[in-house]
C-alpha cells in the first residue's frame, strides 16, 4: 500500500447563486480591484492508503459524490499524488 493525497476541489456550477463570492467581489471592487467574476471554491485534502493512484482517485471520487459535493449544484475535480 502507498499513501496518496487526494485533493478534491468543489465549486458551485455556473448559474447557481454564489452569495459568498458576490460579497467578496463587491468588497474587492470597493478596494479598487477590477474583476469580471469571482467564484468561491472549497478544497479538501485527503490522505489515504491505496494500492495505486487509480484506486485512490476512485475512492476520493466516491467521497466527493457521497458527501463532499452535491452533484446537483456542485462541480468537483479530483487530483491524486503520492504523499
SVG drawing of the C-alpha trace seen along z (x, -y; Angstrom):
<svg xmlns="http://www.w3.org/2000/svg" viewBox="-29 -52 34 54">
<polyline fill="none" stroke="black" stroke-width="0.4" points="0.0,0.0 1.1,-3.5 -0.1,-6.7 -1.7,-9.2 -3.0,-12.7 -6.3,-13.3 -7.2,-16.9 -10.9,-17.4 -11.9,-20.9 -15.6,-21.7 -17.3,-24.7 -20.8,-25.8 -21.9,-25.1 -22.2,-28.1 -25.6,-29.7 -26.0,-28.7 -26.1,-31.8 -22.9,-32.2 -23.6,-34.8 -20.2,-34.4 -18.3,-35.1 -20.6,-38.1 -20.0,-39.7 -16.2,-39.2 -16.3,-40.5 -18.1,-43.7 -15.6,-44.2 -12.6,-43.7 -14.2,-46.3 -14.6,-48.8 -10.8,-48.3 -10.2,-49.3 -9.7,-45.9 -11.3,-45.3 -12.5,-41.8 -15.1,-40.2 -16.1,-37.4 -15.2,-35.6 -16.2,-32.0 -15.9,-30.5 -14.3,-27.1 -13.6,-24.6 -10.6,-22.3 -10.3,-19.1 -7.0,-17.2 -7.5,-13.6 -4.6,-11.3 -5.4,-7.7 -3.6,-4.4 -4.4,-2.6 -2.8,0.0 -2.3,-2.6 -3.2,-6.1 -6.3,-4.9 -7.7,-3.3 -7.0,-6.4 -8.8,-8.5 -11.8,-6.2 -12.1,-6.4 -11.8,-10.2 -14.3,-10.5 -16.8,-8.4 -16.2,-10.6 -17.0,-13.7 -20.1,-12.1 -21.4,-10.9 -20.5,-13.8 -18.1,-16.5 -20.1,-17.8 -23.8,-17.9 -23.7,-16.9 -26.9,-18.8 -25.3,-22.2 -21.6,-21.5 -18.8,-20.6 -15.8,-19.0 -12.3,-17.8 -10.1,-15.1 -6.3,-15.1 -4.1,-12.4 -0.4,-12.5 1.8,-10.3 2.1,-11.8"/>
</svg>
